[in-house]
Amino acid sequence: MGLPRTLQNLNTYVNGADYRGIIGEFEQPKLSEATSDWRGGGMPGAVKIRQGLNPMEATLTFGGHETGLVRLFARDDTRIRLVCAYQAKSGSTPQAVDIFLRGSFNEIDFGKDKPGEQTEHKYKADLTYYRREVNGTVEVEIDMLNGIYMVGGVDRYAEIMAILAG
């Protein structure tokens, strides 16, 4: 029996700039495969056929007004690194989770501003790249542009890329 690991703290880097103390929260990309239904002759029902991966996106919420982030609006190849510390309970060994993203901030929600109150801006990034490392081990790496689809050290797209390379 154990307790779940929860996020104890995080930091974010965007194109190498440190946003410690400014990052508020993030919504991680949803990883999902695109599928379609197939029911052939003689089959009593449909089955799901894999059609590749669905697009990925992430949302980051920052406190205050950050001109450097606003200037990245609709700019391709923005690099984002989330450095996270997860821990089951006080005194247990923390787990390092690094999330590397590449894409474009294609939506900025400036929200509501009120004098004297905290301001939050949300940046939605459409992603072309995702890598998740846990304690230095790559668990998932997806590079849509370069045909990389690794999960648990297994390249699930290697055979397809070998065929395409001729």
TIKOL-85218 format. One line per field, with one value per residue (C-alpha): x negated, z negated, y; residue in one letter. Coordinates in steps of 0.05 Angstrom, whole numbers, plus 32768, in hexadecimal, padded with zeros to 4 digits. Example, Ala and Ser with C-alpha at 12.3 -4.5 7.8 and 13.67 -1.06 7.14 Angstrom:
x (7F0A,7EEF) $
z (7F64,7F71) $
y (7FA6,7FEB) $
code (a,s) $
END
This chain:
x (8000,7FE8,7FFB,8000,7FC8,7FDF,7FBF,7F96,7F78,7F66,7F3F,7F45,7F14,7F2B,7EF5,7EC3,7EE1,7EEF,7F37,7F2D,7F5F,7F89,7FA4,7FE6,7FFE,7FFE,802B,8003,800E,8041,8021,8053,8054,8083,80AE,80E6,8119,8113,8146,8135,815F,816A,815A,8191,817C,814B,8104,80D9,80A1,8066,805D,8021,8020,804F,8033,8015,801D,800A,8022,7FF5,800E,7FDE,7FE8,7FE2,7FD4,7F97,7F85,7F53,7F8A,7FBA,7F84,7F83,7FCC,7FD2,7F87,7F74,7F40,7F4B,7F27,7F47,7F2A,7F52,7F28,7F54,7F4A,7F7D,7F7D,7FAA,7FA6,7F77,7F37,7F3D,7F0C,7F23,7F2B,7F0F,7F3C,7F22,7F52,7F36,7F65,7F5C,7F92,7FB5,7FDE,801B,804A,8040,8078,8069,80A5,80C0,8096,80AA,807E,805B,806B,8042,8040,803C,8031,803B,8011,8029,7FF2,7FFF,7FC7,7F9B,7F6E,7F78,7F46,7F51,7F17,7F1F,7EE0,7EB6,7ED7,7EFD,7F43,7F65,7F4A,7F76,7F59,7F90,7F63,7F2B,7F56,7F41,7F73,7F4F,7F72,7F4B,7F0D,7F31,7F34,7F7B,7F6F,7F29,7F40,7F6B,7F32,7F02,7F32,7F37,7EEB,7EE8) $
z (8000,800E,8017,805A,806F,8074,8093,805D,8088,80CF,80FA,8143,8178,81BA,81EF,81B6,818D,8144,812D,80E4,80B9,80F5,810E,80EB,8108,8147,816B,8188,81CE,81D6,81F9,8225,8263,829C,82AE,82DF,82DD,830C,8316,834D,836A,833A,82FD,82C8,82B5,82C1,82A7,829F,82D3,82BF,82EC,82CB,8292,8284,8281,823E,8218,81D4,81AD,817E,814E,8139,8106,811C,8160,8183,81C2,81D6,81D8,81FE,8233,823E,8257,8297,829B,82AF,828A,8244,8212,81CE,8194,8156,811B,80E7,80A3,808F,804A,8027,7FE3,7FB9,7FAE,7FEA,8024,8057,809F,80D6,8113,814D,8186,81C6,81F9,823C,8262,8268,8239,8266,8231,81F9,81C8,81A2,8174,8147,8126,80E9,80C7,808A,8098,80B6,8101,8126,8170,8191,81CC,81F5,821E,8259,8256,8288,8252,820D,81E0,8199,816E,8128,80FE,813D,8164,81A3,819B,81D7,8213,824D,8286,82BA,82ED,82EA,82E3,829C,826F,8233,81F6,81BF,81EA,8225,8267,827E,82C1,82D3,8305,832A,832D,8346,8380,8390,8390,83CA) $
y (8000,8046,808E,80B2,80E0,8128,8164,8187,81BD,81CF,81FF,8210,8226,8244,8249,8245,827E,826C,8278,8263,8286,829A,8257,8248,8207,81DE,81AD,8175,815B,8124,80E9,80C4,809A,80AA,806F,805E,8027,7FEC,7FB5,7F85,7F4D,7F14,7F3F,7F43,7F8A,7FC2,7FC7,8005,800D,8039,8075,8098,80CA,8103,814A,815E,819F,81BB,81F7,821F,8254,828C,82C2,830A,8327,8309,832E,82F9,82C4,82F1,82FB,82B0,82B0,8287,827C,8236,820C,8229,81FC,81EF,81C7,81B7,81A0,817D,815D,8129,810A,80D7,80F8,8121,80FC,80CD,80D2,8107,80F1,811E,8126,814F,815F,817B,819B,81BD,81E2,8224,8250,8256,8270,82A2,82AE,82EE,82E2,8318,834E,8375,83AA,838F,8346,830E,8308,82C6,82BA,8276,8260,8225,8202,81D6,81A3,817E,815E,813F,811B,8104,80EF,80D1,80D2,80D9,80A0,80B1,8092,80B2,80D7,80EE,8117,8121,8141,810D,80CE,80BC,8097,8079,805D,8039,8034,8014,803A,802A,804C,8032,7FFE,8031,8063,802D,801F,8069,8071,8040) $
code (m,g,l,p,r,t,l,q,n,l,n,t,y,v,n,g,a,d,y,r,g,i,i,g,e,f,e,q,p,k,l,s,e,a,t,s,d,w,r,g,g,g,m,p,g,a,v,k,i,r,q,g,l,n,p,m,e,a,t,l,t,f,g,g,h,e,t,g,l,v,r,l,f,a,r,d,d,t,r,i,r,l,v,c,a,y,q,a,k,s,g,s,t,p,q,a,v,d,i,f,l,r,g,s,f,n,e,i,d,f,g,k,d,k,p,g,e,q,t,e,h,k,y,k,a,d,l,t,y,y,r,r,e,v,n,g,t,v,e,v,e,i,d,m,l,n,g,i,y,m,v,g,g,v,d,r,y,a,e,i,m,a,i,l,a,g) $
END
